[in-house]
């Protein structure tokens, strides 16, 4: 297939593109390589994709409507995976306009391009953050998500509503994936695993919010990519069991679905840190802090619907996933691994 992947220089986008190319798909990556985190890491991901047959990349932002329309017209994608977005819960508190531009304006540009381009299926990134103030665990796609606690979460909820509208009005098949704390090699430097590893190796203290007592459904990148591909290959239709008198938020009389995609085995942050320490064979100096604004105490994914519909079965325990990340980190970064600049050589 011809698959357009937005955010192809990102963590999930690069890993997904690599898997799609390996199975013979043609991939057009679309990314503005913005400086939200070190662009050198994004360039390194793209450098792994560039030599592969079937891969091309357009460097532009989602909110650049003309550039996006040109990319769609030239490539004529059959399916689209929209992973580009302004990420980060905490950053949304400081820079709300960045989220409106990328996650709202950018997403309507994607929907319009898919509509007019005759795209068979749009898969897009939502987030576990949409559950916001919910406290019933595990989080289910059948639960209401009307109480976001960050603007980032609100934009992701808005994406689901916008997608449903296009599924209903224009018959565009859409699937939203609520990602739960993705980690692994080539991961994002603003995420806990990356930050903790860098600081521990540098002998610097780590900031541990909520005193390490909150839990996260850490999900390894390979399991995430497998779930995305299984979802991409399953084009949704109208749900014949949909009851408008008792509507299920995850399905519709339109060709629309929303799924959780997580590991379904939450881990307390304090345990996560222990695993990192064990893999590095070093102990961390911890600064214990309260829960940050916009964060939620716990996440846990109910993935029953995704397993039932696609056969999704995450299989990577956190101990193995963290070990693989640490091995990659030590190989990719300079001796001592204390800086965030790419190494000129691998560690011996």
Buried (B, 14 or more C-beta within 10 A) or exposed (E): BBBBBBBBBBBBBBBBBBBBBEEEBBBBBBBBBBEBBBEEBBEBBBEBBEEEEBBBBBEBBBBBBEBBBBBBEEBEBBBBBBBBBBBBBBBBBEBBEBBBBBBBBBBBBBBBBBBEBEBBBBBBBBBBBBBBEBEEBBBBBBBEBEEBBBBBBBBBBBBBEBBBBBBBEBEBBBBBBBBBBBBBBBBBBBBBBBBBBBBBBEEEEBEBBBEBBBBBBBBBBBBBBBBBBBBBEBBBEBBEEBEEEEEBBBBBBBBBBBBBBBBBBBBBBBBBBBBBBBBBEEEBEBEEEEEEEBBBEBBBBBBBBBBEBBEBEBEBBBEEBBBBBBEBBBEBBBEEBBEBEEBEEEEE
